[in-house]
Amino acid sequence: MINALNAMVRKMDVWDVGLTKLGVLAATIIIVKLFPQLLDISYTVLVVLVIILVARPVYTVWLKK
């Protein structure tokens, strides 16, 4: 399954990636509008979550040789 997903991603260009990001942003806004209590989460928790979620992509793109 991972190989199939990788093959699909290789077909994407910069515009496709950018539009995907904008789609995720729009979906996130909709989720926050539906569940406003999500805005009450501590910034510390959010920062830790961001660090955990971006660790592997940053390693793969910038640090892996």
Backbone torsions as a table, in degrees:
resi	resn	phi	psi	omega
1	MET	NA	-41.0	179.9
2	ILE	-62.0	-40.2	179.3
3	ASN	-63.4	-38.9	178.0
4	ALA	-65.1	-42.4	177.8
5	LEU	-64.4	-41.3	178.1
6	ASN	-61.9	-40.4	178.3
7	ALA	-63.6	-38.3	178.8
8	MET	-67.7	-41.2	-178.5
9	VAL	-67.1	-34.3	179.9
10	ARG	-62.7	-22.8	179.0
11	LYS	-78.4	-13.6	-175.7
12	MET	-79.4	147.3	173.3
13	ASP	-111.6	-173.9	-176.6
14	VAL	-59.9	-39.6	-180.0
15	TRP	-63.7	-41.5	179.8
16	ASP	-62.9	-42.8	179.4
17	VAL	-64.6	-44.0	179.2
18	GLY	-62.2	-43.6	178.9
19	LEU	-66.5	-34.6	175.6
20	THR	-63.2	-43.4	178.1
21	LYS	-61.6	-42.6	178.7
22	LEU	-65.5	-35.9	176.6
23	GLY	-64.5	-41.1	177.4
24	VAL	-66.0	-40.0	176.9
25	LEU	-60.0	-46.4	179.8
26	ALA	-63.1	-42.3	178.1
27	ALA	-63.5	-37.8	177.9
28	THR	-64.7	-41.5	177.7
29	ILE	-62.1	-42.0	177.9
30	ILE	-62.0	-44.0	179.6
31	ILE	-62.2	-43.0	179.7
32	VAL	-66.7	-35.6	176.8
33	LYS	-66.4	-35.1	179.3
34	LEU	-75.8	-32.6	-178.4
35	PHE	-127.5	76.5	-175.8
36	PRO	-63.7	-18.4	178.6
37	GLN	-65.3	-15.4	175.5
38	LEU	-64.3	-23.6	179.5
39	LEU	-73.1	-12.2	-179.4
40	ASP	-85.5	1.0	-179.5
41	ILE	-70.1	139.1	-180.0
42	SER	-60.3	143.3	178.2
43	TYR	-63.5	-31.7	178.6
44	THR	-61.4	-43.8	178.3
45	VAL	-62.8	-42.1	179.7
46	LEU	-64.9	-40.9	179.1
47	VAL	-64.4	-44.1	178.2
48	VAL	-62.1	-42.3	179.0
49	LEU	-62.0	-43.7	178.7
50	VAL	-62.4	-44.6	-179.9
51	ILE	-61.3	-43.1	179.5
52	ILE	-64.3	-42.1	-175.4
53	LEU	-73.9	-28.8	-177.9
54	VAL	-96.8	-3.7	-175.8
55	ALA	-60.0	-50.8	-177.2
56	ARG	-67.9	-46.6	177.8
57	PRO	-60.2	-39.5	178.7
58	VAL	-64.3	-43.0	178.1
59	TYR	-61.6	-46.4	-177.2
60	THR	-63.3	-43.0	-174.4
61	VAL	-82.7	-42.5	-170.3
62	TRP	-103.6	-32.1	-171.3
63	LEU	-105.5	-27.0	-177.0
64	LYS	-73.9	134.7	-178.7
65	LYS	-114.0	NA	NA
